[in-house]
Amino acid sequence: MEIAVGQGDLVAARMQMALSLGWHIVLACLGVGMPAITLIAEWRGHRTGDVHYRLLARRWARAMGVLFAVGAVSGTILSFEMGLLWPGLMGTYGQVIGLPFSLEGIAFFIEAIFLGIYLYAWDRMPPVPHMLSGIPIVVAGVASAFFVVTANAWMQVPTGFEEVDGQIVSVDPWAAMFNPATPPQTVHMILAAFMVAGFLMASVYAVAMLRGRRDRYHRLGFLIPFTLAALVTPVQIGVGDWAAHFVAANQPVKLAAMEGVFHTERGAPLHLGGVAVDGELRYALEIPNGLSLLAHWSPNSEIAGLENVAEADRPPVNITHWAFQIMVAMGFALLALSLWMALAWKRRRDLPGSPWFLRAAALSGVAAVLALEAGWTVTEVGRQPWIVYGVMRTSEAVNPAPGLVWGFVLVSLVYAALTVATVYVLRRLARDQPVPVAPQERDVADYKVI
């Protein structure tokens, strides 16, 4: 592989981007899913008159404000990193992919404005108008995720331009934004955001219930986000299959890395586990014809192996393969947990009686985040060595200035500080007494809530 800069600087730039994206994406998911969950609680409070819903909505709204502020900081860091770390990409293709970033900025400002209204006007607006003021937050959050992911989808399947004599011409930003990868990738990401938000929020209340807090407040705090995430999970698995078929048709090298396929073959098996060693995937459990069937709906279809690609053009197989394995394993584990809950609710309209359910639910937030991070690892590492698939190498896009490793060190310290500060503020918020939202609700204002 031809490297435009020192190998250490290239690795440092990629590690810094991975850290920033991996950290920010969790907050972005909470920014997409948490407003919807909060509005559901507030709506149920208005509909039923149950004070617990309103107290939950108010507590979650305060947490939303904290997470939005921190997410704005990490998002700003990312926007600077795009230009500082990858000037080759932005300088060459900025005119092609600039539109979704501009639209994301508009969505961000709309979200910020209405979040301010929603938080400030809790006791200053009538209940229904206040609840309606939260709808733009949900819409803008989903829109922000959509616009950003379209830019990444374009990096997977670049369209909307022509290159003539090294110059980018005939630019069509709309065609670039609505490239073939946009539908599966944006839907997959938005559903993942609701899963992460729902399971993370539910896991907090699962821990509280394991500690003996089984009152209605904590039960509802668990049920609302968990139910939303559980409903999304089977849909997400179906969308994941759609996305995998898209990869099989458009990025066969990535598919080969995901499954550790080194040799082209018909009736390729599906691999569970395994380690790539010396051009072979070893120690894997094989399901005969499984990969051919899943990728092309035919047990005898051909799967192209990595042997057809120059070694310099292959993605890191073990990282891509194991990230894919983790994503799928976490997804099906969360599906099993969701079905456990559904069966118990159908039988007796209550949570499963086993404490193992709550223990598993307490880990569901971590599992959802692991699936999210693993999925993005597959998407990004599986595209290597290309930053724009088949068009521009990552080494050609990175900043040629030396010393990028020090930027990685500095950003790592910044994110460490942000993590400590965010956890501290949220823990302080958890220890606060909930604020009564109406005089008749003061009888439950002495709850200590998480």
N, C-alpha and C positions, 0 to 999 in steps of 0.2 A: 504494500500500500504506500502511495506517495503521501507524505505528511508535510503540510505546508508550514507547520511550526514544530517546536520540540514536542516529543511524545508526552513529556510530563505536563506541559502547558495544556495540551489537548485533553488529557485525562482530567486535569484540574478543572478545566472549563466544563467538561461533561459532568463531573461530580458536583460542581457548584449548581449547575442547572438542575440536576437530579434532586439535590437537596431542596432547592427552592420550590420546584414543582411538587415534590413529594410532601413538603410541609404545607404549602398553600392549598393543595387540592383537597385536604381534609376540611379546612375552613370553608373552601368554596362549596363543598358538598353540604355543610351545615347551613351555609347561606342560601342554598337552593331548597333544601328540605325542611329546615326548621321553621321558616315563616308559615308554610302550609300547615304544619302540625300545630303551630300556635293558633292559627285561625280556626282550625277544626275544634280545638279546645274552647276558644272563645265563643264560637257559634253554638256548640253544645251547651255552654253555660247560658246563653240567651234563650235557647230553645227549651231547656229543661228547668231552668231556674236553679240548678245545682251550683252552689258557690264554689265547690272544689274545682270545677272546670275553669272558672274565672281566675281563681288563685293560681292555677297551673299556667294559664295563658299569660298572666302578668309576670310570673317568675321567668318563664321562657322568653318573654319579650325583653326583659332586662339582660338575660344572657345573650340574646341575639345582638343587642347593642354592643356588648363587649366584643363578641366574636367578629362583628362587622368591622369594628375599628381596627382590630388586629389584622383581619384579612385585607383591609385597605393598605396596611403597611407592607405586608408580604406581597400583595399584588403590585404595588409600586416598585418594590425591589425587582420583581420579575420583568416589569416593563423596561427598566433600565438595563437589565441583564441581556435582553434580546438584542439591544443595540451594542452594548459594550463587549459581550462575549462572542456574538455572531454577526459581525458587520458584513461578512461576505454574503450571508443570507439576506439581511435586511437591505443592504445596499443594492443587491441585484434584483430581489423579488419583492421589495417593499411596496412597490406600486401595484403588485398583483394581489398581495394579501393584506393590504392596508385597510380595506373596507371593513372586514369583520372586527378588527381592533377598534376602529372608529365607532362602529355601532355598539360595541361592548362598552365603550366609554360613556355613551349616551344612556345605555341601560343601567350602568353603575350609578350615574348621577340621579336617575329617576328612583332607583332603589334607595339611595342615601336620603333623598328629600322625603320620600314617604315613610321611611323608617323613622326619621326625626319627628314627623307629624304623629306617627303611630305611638311612639314612646312618650312624647310630650303631652299629647292630647288625651291620655287615658282617662283622666278625671275631668276633662274640659270639653268633651264632646258627648253627645248622646250615644248610647251603646251601638246602635246600628250604623250610623255614619262612621264611628270609630272603627268598627269591624271592617267596613267597606274600604277604609283607608289602608288596610293591610293588603288588599288584593293586588295593587300595583307592586308591592314588595315581592310577592310570589312571582308575578309575571316577569318583572325585571330580573329577578334572580335566575329564573329558567332561561330567559333570553340571553343573559350574560354568559351562562354556560354554553348555550348553543353557539353564540358567535365565536367564542374562543376555540371551541372544539372544531368548528369549520376550518379554522386556520390550520390546526393540526391535521385534519383530514386531508387538506390540500397537500401537505407535506408527504402524505402517503400516496396520493394519486394526483400529481400536479396537472392542472388544466387551466384554461383561461388565458393562455399566452402562446406566443411563438418566439423562437430564438433564431435570429438570422445574423450570421457573422459575429456571434458572441454578444449580440444586442437583443434585449427583450422588446418585442414589438407585438402589435395586435392584442393589447391587454384588455381582457374582459373580467373585471373584478367580480361581477355577479356569477359568471360561469366558474370562476375560481372558488368562490365561496360555496356554491352549490355543486361541488364536484361529486363524482360517484361515491366517494367514501363518506360523504356527509350524512346521509340518512342512517346507516347502521351505527356509525360512530357517535353521533350526537344523541340518538335515542339510548344507546348503551350507557353513555355517560350520565345522562339526566336520570335514568332509572337507578343507576349506581348511587347518585347523590341522595335520592330519597331512601335507598336502603341504608347507606352510611348514617344519615341523619336519624332515621328511625331506630335502627338497632343501637346506635351510640346513646341516644337519649333513653331508650328503654333499659339499657344495661345499667345505667345509673340507679334507676328505681328498682331493678332486680337486686342489686347489691343492698339497697336499703331494706327491701323485703326479706332478704336473707338474714339481716340483722334484727328482724322482728317487727319492722314497721309495716304492718299489714292493714293499716287503716284505708279508708276509701281514697284519700288524697293520693297515697302512693300507688294504690292499685290502678287508679285512672292514669297516673303519671307513667305507669308501665304500659297499660293497655293501648292508649292512643297512639304513641309512636310505634310500638311493636306491631300493632294491627296493620298500620299503613305499610311498614316495611315488609311484613309477611305477605301482604297482598301483591306487592311489587315483585317479590322474589321469583315466583314461577314465570312471570312475564319476562323478567330479566334473563332467565335461563334460555327462554325461547329466542330472545333478541341476541343473546350471546351466540346461539347456533347460527343465526342469520349473519352475524359479524364474522364468524369463522368461515362460513361459506364464501363470504366476500373476500376474505384473505386468500382462500384456496384458489379463487378465480383470478385475483389481481396481484397477489404477492406470494407466489408459490415458494420463493426462497424463505420467506418468514414462516410459512406453514411447515416447511421441512425442518427449520430450526425449532419450532414449537414442539414438534413430535420426534425430533432426533432422527429424521430420515436421511441417511447418507447415500443410499443407493436407490435409483429409480426402480419402481416395481408396481405391478398390478396386484390388487388385493392386499394392499399394505395394511399391516396390523396397527391397532391403536395401542400406544405404549403407556403404561402406568409406571411411573418412577423411571429409574435408569440413569446412568451417567455416561456422557460422551467421552470416550477414551480412544485416541488414535484412529479417528475416523469411523468409530462404531459406537452405537448405543448399547451399553452393557447393563446387565442386572435388572432389566425392565420386565414387568409382567406384560405379556402381549395378548391382545384380544384379536383373534384372526379376522382379517378383512375389515376391522372396525374403522380404521382411518379412511379407507376408500369409501366405505358406506356413508360415513358422516360428512366427508368433504364433498362428495359428488353424487350421493344417493345411489351408488352402484357398488356392490361388493367387489367388482372386478375392475374398477376404474384405476387409472394410472396416477401415481403420486410421484412427482419429480423429486429426485434426491439432490443433496448438496454436492454430489460428485459432478453435477453439470455446471457448477459455478466455481469460478476461480476462488482460491482460498482467501484472497484479499477482499472479495466481495461477499463473504459469508458473515452473518451476524454471530455473536458469541452464543454457541449452541446451549451450553449448560445453563447459563443465566436465563435465556429465553425459554428453554424447555421447563426448568423448574418453576419459573414465574407462572407459566401457563398451568402447570400442575397444581400449584398453590391456589391460583384463582379459581379453578374448577372445583377443587376440593372444598374450599371455603363456601363457594356458591351452593354446592349440594348439601353441605352441612347446615347452612342456614335454611335451605328448603326443608330439610328433615325437621329442624326445630319449628319451622312455621307449620308444617303438617301436624306435628305433635300438639301444638297449640290449637289448631283447627279441630282435631278430633276430640280433644278434651272439651272444647267449647260446645261442640255439637252434642256431646253426650250429656253434659250437666251444666252448661252455661257458666263455666267457671274455669279458672286456670288449672293446669294439671296439678294433681296433688303431690307429686314427687318433688322433693327438694332438688333433685338433679335437673329438673326443668329450669328452675331459677338459677342454678349454677351455670347451666349452659347459656341461659339468657344473659347472665352477667358477662359472659365471654363473647356474646354475639357482636357487640360493638367493635371489639378488637378483630374478630373474624371478618367483619365487613370492611374494615380499614385495610386489613391484609389483602383481601380480594381486590380492593380498589388499587392499592399500590402495586400488587403483582400484575394486574391487568395493564396498568400504564407502563410497567417494565416491559411486558410483552410488546406493547405498541411501539415503544420508543427504541428499545434495544434490538428488537426484531427487525427494525428498519435499517440498522447500521450495516455498512459504513456510510449510508446515505443520510444526509439531513433533509434533502428533497429527493424522494425515492427515484433512483435511476438517472438523476439529473445533476445533483451537486453532492459531493462528499462532505461529510462533517469536517474533515481536515481542511477543506477549502473554504469553509464558512467561518472558522474560528478566528478570533483576533490574533494577529501574528506577533503582537507585543509580548516580550518575555515577562516572567514573574506572575502569571495568572494564578499560580498556586497561593500567593498571598491574598488574593481576592477571595479564594475559597476559604482560607483560614478566617478572614474577617467576617465573611457572611455566616460561617458556621457559628462564630461567637455571637453574632446578632440574633440568629435563630435560637440559640441556646437561651439568650436573655429573654427573647420573646416568649419562649416556652415557659420559662419560670414565671414571668410576669403574668401570663395568661392563666396558668394554673392557680397562681396565688389569688388573682382577682376572682376567678370563678369559685374558688373555695370560700373566700370571704362572702361572696354572694350567696353561696349555699348555706352558710351559717346565719345569714340574716333572717329576721322574722318576715314572713310574707306581709305585704301591705294590704289592708282590707280595701275592697273596691266599692263597697257601699255600706251604709250603716248597718243593714241587716246581716252583713257578713262578718261582723266583728267577733262573733262567737267562735269562729274558726281561725282567727288571726293569730292565735298562740301556737299554731303548728310550727314545729321545727322541720323544715323541708330540705330536700336535697336538690 
